[in-house]
Amino acid sequence: MPIRPEERARYPKDWPMVSWHIRFERAAGQCECLGECGHDHGGRCAARHGEPHPVTGSKVVLTTAHRDHTPEHCAYDNLFAACQRCHLAYDADRHRENAARTRAARRRAGLT
């Protein structure tokens, strides 16, 4: 998933290599989610980078997710390769919180 410009400074300078290693060396191009996202994969998610997703049919772009949602914490045991479906589901609570903060800020600013 793309890093928002305002978050970029929170990632280490070698993030592209760290992320590549997780996705393509350790995970061999396959989503590493074992159901942490809330979907029942019956084991490891079968989604593979560049192929149609086994559930959605969309082209899989493998991402690197932080288990603790902290970009500065890039220890390999805190990272896992995730397809878009798993990554979005894993981060869903965070996305809802951010959306609520954004809506509240827009209301305070009189933009809605």
Secondary structure as UniProt FT lines:
FT   HELIX           5..10
FT   TURN            13..14
FT   HELIX           15..20
FT   HELIX           21..26
FT   TURN            28..29
FT   TURN            36..37
FT   TURN            49..50
FT   TURN            54..56
FT   STRAND          63..66
FT   TURN            67..68
FT   TURN            71..72
FT   HELIX           76..78
FT   STRAND          79..82
FT   HELIX           84..90
FT   HELIX           92..108
FT   TURN            109..110
//
